[in-house]
Amino acid sequence: MTRIEIDAAERRAEARGLHTALLEIREDMARRANLRFDQWRGHILRPEFHGSARNLADYLAFRRGDLAPFQPRLTALGLSSMSRAEAHVRPSLDAVLAALALIGEETSAQERVIDFPPTEIFAAGPARLKARRDALFGACGENGTRIMVTLPAQAVETDLTPQIIAAGADCLRIDCGVDTPEIWEALAAEAAGRKIQFDLVGPEIRILDVQIDAPRLHQGGLFYISKSLTVGKARRKLRAPEVTLTYREVFASLTAGAEIRIENGKLRALVVEVEDDRVLCEVQMLRPKGMRLKPGRRVTLPRADLEIPAVTQHDLEALPIAMRHADIIGFGFVQTRDDVGTLIKAMEIEAKVINRADLPAIMLRIETPKALQNLPELIVAAGGRVPVGVMIARADLADEFGFERLSEIQDELLWLCDAAEVPVVWAPQVLEGMLGDGLVLQSETADAALGQRAECVMLEKGPHILGTVKYLRALLTRLDRYQTKHSPRLGALGLWQETQQGSTS
């Protein structure tokens, strides 16, 4: 045999081996995906979400094992490595199997040879995702990634809102965690004509009370977290300052060695002693200037399994206004399918009161380990009833998992939501420095550029909001030429084009 014939025989053998292995993976994927979808089927009342849920089930089953060893072998045969199959899992695998059968000249088991799927099926999932993006955030021109801007209270008495829209904002956000119901109503009136998201706060854990004479803490310092502030003579026996939290339910998670973070991790401490009504904490990490514990400072308990209702009384009081104006309800601290059911039930009750025929979409804000673990179930529970989106609460996830894991978590969230055909919001703290002082850093630009992989990027409030919106819009528009979701677009290079006279020497 010639060298060419030997190479061809080796390629056929490699293709047949890959075909056998991937066919087994496909059969296992189909079995597992069908079982999962059967469990979901009863929760899906919107027929238009069935295909999305089925593809999500395929994706979860397909990615349960390590597929990396197959990728270079497929690439060497000129085939898809399956690295961008999220939007069409089963058709992508079937196309690879059909091509392998041709290359391997599979004839011994024709019943195991899969035909190429119709080409139009590969466009269906991305088309549904784009339509859902437009339905949630607005169909505003050809720009791929939308921009959502949080309206500040001063927009009520100024012409700031139309300026924000003119600068490039596609949709607007009202934060029900600040200001008053009167301001929310006024901001909604200002935002009329654009898609509006009303964000419910959820049960934010914050410092509630602090001893009046509590000193500034430093590295190695001690403080108590108590169920209630100690009074009288007992207070003099305490070895450290004392604080209480907004939710006493967290005490079940304050065991020895538990980590506590305050103000987005600026202070990090560990529980070193546990008593009946209080725990003693030791500061492990803090800037040299220290920190004074004040009421309202945000507290997180990384990796703690917190049993706190996601819908608070404050949320229920904000819901009537949100239901009158919102296209999207932002759902903070959602963690379980029951949480989703609670919110939808409250929305349905309020919809009857105000005679609203449809329910707003739900934006699932993923900010805890439990929410991350349950995300497929949350998506199906919400998407089976109403339009749904996912907000990657990156600051909260960084608090929970550390910055070293944030990148991988963001990527897996984006992949999962692509498979479910669910729009994603990239938030928060995008271009935070520019919002505050008008100056942009290289690191902030690189972070904002990553948001182009999502359907929407959210900007928070800041004195330089107009310049920041313009900058982000220009950035996203340029990136649209080079990238679609996770896939590079191979347009002509702009920097090294030959001149009409030919390349220079």
BELJODA-V483022 format. One line per field, one symbol per residue. phi: phi as a letter, one per 30 degrees, with the letter a starting at -180 (. if undefined). A space follows every 50 residues. Layout:
phi->???
This chain:
phi->.dddddedddddddddddddddddddddddddddddddddedccccedcd dddddddeddddcdcdceddddddddcicddidbcedadddddddddddd ddddhdbdbddcdcdddeddddcddeddddddedddcjccicedcdbccd ddddddcbcddddddddkdcbbbccddbibeddddddddddejcdbcccd didddbdcbbeecddddbeidcaccbdaddbideddddcadbbbcdbddd ddcdcejdcbbbhhidcbbbdcbbcdcabcccdcbadedibcdbejddbb beidcdcbedccdddddddededdbddbcdcdidbbddeddddddddddd dddcicdccddccdccbbeddddceeddddddddcbebbbcddddddddd cjddcddddeddddddddddhcdcccacidhdddedbicccddddddddd dddcdaccccdldcdddddddddddddddedcbbhccdccdddccbdddd djddd
